[in-house]
């Protein structure tokens, strides 16, 4: 059985001391559980789905963890990653075709791997030599008005490292103008075939999944959300609609703090059923317009389970993103991963290549239409990018981030260098897929920026837009 291991040694006295503390402290155990779960899940996906080296992932992607407390092993035959914290807490993540990796919390490797789907097969009409997005070839001549020098400078800017102690770690950039890739670049060790993690950009994919169900007439987002935990007549949560969840106006007391004790990290890296963990939180404020807007990965994972319940057949559900979204737009690399219970982790875990992320952005730029086929319902993109009341800077729609500005003025917005009609999927470590209808552009930036705000996204967007012709209906 092929196995690889990695560990950091700790002094015997210090190890014994930490063991004694851990045995007496549930908070310490929770901390170790979150850390080992995060490490096991990421190792599994990056190695067996993104085809990267475990040693590199351990050293680079997991560098912020206390690696001196952790050890890992990779079972390449079974495709399982296992991480242990001093032998006190051990977590494993297992890979399966078509669905990527899942932690085994509350279940077993065998049970996780019993569920798989066929990988997405290219359409019979797919020609890899055709120009992107129909194929993978890139046009050699730029459209009229595109400044090649400024485009190169924008890419140089994205991949520069002006402050080494706070690195950008950009891994991929793809820029699409008028439906064609006009620029792309990859960091060493990554290329056009490397699947890259979404983090919270997955929320925008969940938006698409809900949209398709609306188009199919299977879900009315304005009715109370069909959530089993809220069905009691006296339960105030039974007034929360699917629209409220999409807009993160559920009023639930879900804690989005990214630390050992936040609801979100417990949900993603410790629990068996992410949606149940989120749905079990209490109501903190009113519902909908009476709720205080609060960004919540919990709301999104409830949406992912609503989709599962509405579809009603797990085989159909697990194939649903591939059959209804990724396959039709030619995003053949895309993989939507599940939690241990089998529900898609709608908040966080989608992998695909940078070019396929650009295809996803182009679908929304095309108002949900692809090659003449209406993938999303008419008006769904407008709905998704419609301002949710109560957002401080007019920055959120329905699982998509906006650039509207608050009522005091459109200048007070997340990306002052970009038009107000910019709409973006956004994820941890500065993952971005932005589309701007007034400029007919899609911008993809993927990387490993460790601290929020360290990558100058607004300045990068501004540089890209300076390289392109002005739009006919630019907004200030």
N, C-alpha and C positions, 0 to 999 in steps of 0.2 A: 504494500500500500504506500503510494507516494505521499510523503509528508514533509513539510518544511516548518521550522520553528524559529522563533525569535524571542529574546527576552533581555531584560536589563537586571543585573545582579544588585542585590541589596544586602547590606551588612546583617549578620545574624541577629545582633542585638536589636537593631532598628526594626527588623522584620518581626521579631517576637513582640516588641512593643506595639507595633501596628496591629498585629493579630489580636492582642489583648484588648486594644481599644475597639477594634472592629467587632469582636465578640460581644462587647458590652454596649454597643452603640448602633441603634437602628439608623440614625442619620448617616453614619459612616457606611453602613451596608447599602443604603439607597444611593449614596454617592458612587460607590464601587459598581453597583448594578447599572447605573446610567452610563458610566464610563466604559464598562466592558461591553454593554449592549451597543453603544455607539461605535466602538472600535470593531466589534465583530461584524456588524452590519456593513460598515463602510469597507472593511477589508474584503468581505465576500463579494460585494458588488463591483468594486474597483478591479478585483483580480479576475473574477469569473465572468463578468459582464462587460467591463471596459477593457479587459485583457492587458492589465498593467501588472507590474512587479509588486509582490507583497512587500518586499523589502523597501522599495521606494515609497509605496503608500504609507507604510508604517512610519518611515522617517519624515515624509513631507506632509501628507494629508492629516496625520494624527499627531503632529508635533506638539500641539498645545495640551495634549493629555499628559498626566504624570506617568510617562512610559517606564520609569524606574520601578513602578508598582505592578506593571503589567507584563504578561508574556502571551505569545500567540502561537498557534499551529494552524497549518493549512493542509487539509486532506484533499489533495488534488484528484484522487480517484473518485471520491464521493462529492467533491466540490463543496466542502464545508470549512468555514473559518471559525476557530474557537479562540476566545480570549479569556484569560484568567487574571484576577487580582489577588496576588499572594496566596492563591489556592482557596481563598474564602468565597469568592463569587466567580462563577464561570458562566459565560454565555456563548452560544453558538448561532451561526447564521448559515442557512443552506440554500444552494442555488438550484433552480430548475428551469428548463427551457421555456422561453416565452414570457415568464413572470419574474425573472431575476431572482434576487435573494430575499429571504425573510428570516427574521429571528425565530427561534424555536420556543420562545416563552410560552409556557402552558401547554406545550405540545412536544413533538419529537421530530428529529430530522426526517424520519421515514414518512411521517404524516405530512410534513411540509412538501416533501418531494413527490408525494403521491398526486399532487395537483400541478399540472403543467399544461401548456398549450403549444400548438405548432407555432414556430416563428413566422413572422409576416413574410409571405412570398410576394415578390414583385409581380405586378400585373403582366399579363401576356403581351401587352403593348409596350412595356417598359423597355427603353433602349438606353443603356448606360452612356452611350456616346452622344446622345442628344444633349442640347443645352439644358442646364439647370433652370427650372425645377422639373422639367419632363425627364431629364437624365442627370448626369453628373459633370458634363463638360462645361467649362467656363468660357464665356465669350472673350475674344482677344481684343476687340475694339470697344472702347467705352462709348456710351451714348453721348450725343452732342451736349455740350455744356458742363460735363463732368470734368473736374480738375484733377488729373492723375497725380500731380505733385502733392496737392493738398490731401488727397486720399492716403497716399503713402505716409505723409506726415502725421495724419490721424492714427494710422496703424503704429507708426513709430512711438507716438505718444502713449498708446494703449499698452505697448510692450516695454516701455521704458521703466527704469527703476531709479527714480531720482532720490529716493530716501530708502536705502537698503535695509534699515532697521524696521521699516514699515512697508514691505514690498507689495506691489500690485499683484504679482503672480498671475498675470493674464495668460490664459491657456488657448483661447480661440476667439477670433473675431470674424464675423461674416457680415458684409454690408450688401443689401439688396436694393437696387433702384430700378423702378419701372419693371419689376418682375424678374430681373436678372441679377446674378451676383456680379458686383463691380469690384469687390475687393475682399480678400480673406487672408488670414495669417494664423499660424499655429506655433505654440511654444515647442521647444525641444521635448521629444517624447510623446507628442500629440500630433494628430493629423486629421484629415477629413473623414477618416473611418473610426475615430475614437468616440465612443459613447461618453457623454458628459452628464453629470448629475444636475438635476433641476433645483434641488431644495424647493423653496416655496413657489417656483415657477409652475410646479405641479398643480397649484391651485387653479391656474388658468386652464390647464388641461381638464381638471374636474369641471370647470365652467363649461367647457365644450361638451363633456359627457352629459351633463345635465341638459344642455341645449338640445342635443340630439334626442333625448327622451321627450323633451317638450315638443319637438318637431314631429315625433312619432305619436303624439297624443297620449303618452303614458304618464305624464306628470303635469300638474298645474302648480306652478311655483307660488301662486298667490293664496293657495289653500294652506291650512295648518300642515306643517311638515309631518309625514307619517313616521314618527319615531316611537318605538314601543315603550321606552322609558317614560314617556310623557302622556300616556293615554288616560290616566285617571281623571275623572270629571273635575276634581278639585285641584288638579295640578295646573298652576298658572303657566307652565311651559307649553301646555297644549295649544296655546295661541300663537306660538312661534311658527312663522311660515317658512317655506323653502326659500322664498325671496329674502327674508330676514337673514337666513344662514348665508346665502350668497353674498349679501352686503355686509356681513359681520355685524349685524344689528340685532342679534339674538337676545342680548341682555344677560347671557350666561356669565357666571363668575369664573370663566376659564382663565388661568394664569399663563401668559405667554412668555414668562421669564425663562431664559435659556441658562439654566443652572441645574444643580443636582436635585433641587426640590420644586422646580416649576412643574405645573401640570403638563406642559408640552413635552418636556424631556421624559417624564414618567410615561406619558402616552406612547411616545415613539420608540423608547428603548427598554422599557420594563414590562409593560402590560401586554396581555394576549390580544385584546380587542380594543383598538384605538377608539373606534366610534362609541363603544359602550363607556369607556373612560371619560370621553368628552360629554356624552349625553347625560351622564350621572351627576354633572355639576349643577349647582343650584342657580336659580334666577337671581341676578344681582340688581338689575334695574328693570325698567319697563321693556316692552317688546316693540320692535320695529321703530317707528318714528319717536316713540317714547323712550327707547333704549339709548344709552350712551354708546356711540360707535366704539368698538374695541376689536383690534386685530386679533384673530383667533384661529389657529390651526385646528382647534377642536371643531369649530363650525364646519370647516371643510371636510374633515373626516366623517362627520355625521352625514354630509352630503354624499360622500362616497358610498356609505352604507345604504342610504336612501335609494341610490341607483341600484344597488345589489338587490334590495327588497322589491323594488318596482319591477325589475327585470325578472326576478323570481326563479331563475335557472342559473346555477353557478357556472356551468360550462359556457352558456351564452354571455353571462356577465364578464367572465375572464377574457373572452374574445372580443368583447364589445369595443374597447378603444381601438384595437387593431382593425376590426371589421368596419367600424363606422367612422373612424377619424384618421388614424395613422395610415392604414392601407390606401384609402381613397386619395390621400394627398401625396403618396409616395414616400412617406417617412418610414421606410422599411427597417431602420435601425431601432425604432422606438420600443421601449419596454416600460410598462407601468407595473411597479412592484406592490406586493400586498403585505399586510401585517400577518401575524401568526394565525389569525382567525380566517384569513382568506379574503378580507376586504382590502381593496386598493387603498394605499396610504395616500389619499387624495391631496394631502397637505404638502408632501415632501419628496416622494421617491419615483421620479420618472427619469429614465436615461435615454438619450439619443445623441446623434452627432450634431455638431454645430450647424451643418447644412440642413438637417432635418428640423432643428429648432427654428431655422429661418423659414422653412416650409410652413411650420405651424404659425409663425407670425404673419406670413403671407396669406394664409387662409383667412385670418381676421382682417388684414388689409383689404382682401377681396370681398369683404362683407359676408364671409361664410360660404362663398362659392368657389369651387375648384373644378377647372376644366368643364365648365357648364353645369356641374352638379351642385345642387344646393345641399351642402353638408350640414350647416347650421340653419336654424329657422330664420326666415326673413325677419330682419329687425333685431336679431339676437346680439350682434356686435354693437349696435347702437345702445341696446339695453345694458350690455356689459360695461360700456364706457360712459354710462349715465351716472352723474354724480350722486353719491350716497349722502344724505343729510347728516350733518354733525361731524364730518371729517375736518380736522383743523385747517388744512391747506387745500381743501378741495381735491384730495389726493386718492380717493378710492371710489371704485364703481362696484362691480359684482365679480369678485375674484380677479380683478385687474386693477392696477394702479393707474391713476390719472395725473394730469398736469394742469388742472383747471385754475388753481389759485382759490383763495378764500374770498368771502364777500367784500373784504376790504380792498381787494384789487388783485388782478391776475398776475401781478409781478411777484406776489408772495406765493410761490409754487415750488415744487421739488426741483424742477429743471428749468430755470429761467432762460437758458440758452436755446431751448426747444419750444416749438409752438404749443399752444394750449390743447391741441387735439391729440398730442402724444398719448398713447396708451401702452402700458408695459407690464409684462410678466416679470416678477422680481423675486429673487431668491437669496438666501444666505451666501456669504462669501462673494457677493456682488455678481450674481447671475442675472442677466438681463436679456429679454427679447422685447424690443420696442417696435411699434409700428406707428407711423405718422401719416394719416391719409392725405393731409394737405401737401406733403412732400413726396408722396408715393415711395416711401422708403421703409425698410425693415432693418433694424440694427441688432445684431447679436453680439454679446460680450459674455464670455464664460471664464471663470478663473478660481483662484483660491486666495482671495483677499481676506486676511484673517480678521481685521477689525472693521466694523461698519464705518463707512465714510472714508476709508483710506484710499480707495480708488476714486478718482475725480470723474464720476459718471457724467455730470452736467458738462464739464469742460470737454470730455470726449464726444458727447453728443453734438456739442457746438462745433467742434472741429470737423466732424463728419458732414454736418449740414453745410458748413462753409465750402465744402468740396463739391456740393451738388447744386444744380440750378434752383433758383428760388421758385417756390410753389405759386400757383395762380391764386390760391386762397390762403396764403400764410396768415397765421394769427400772431399777434405780438407776444 
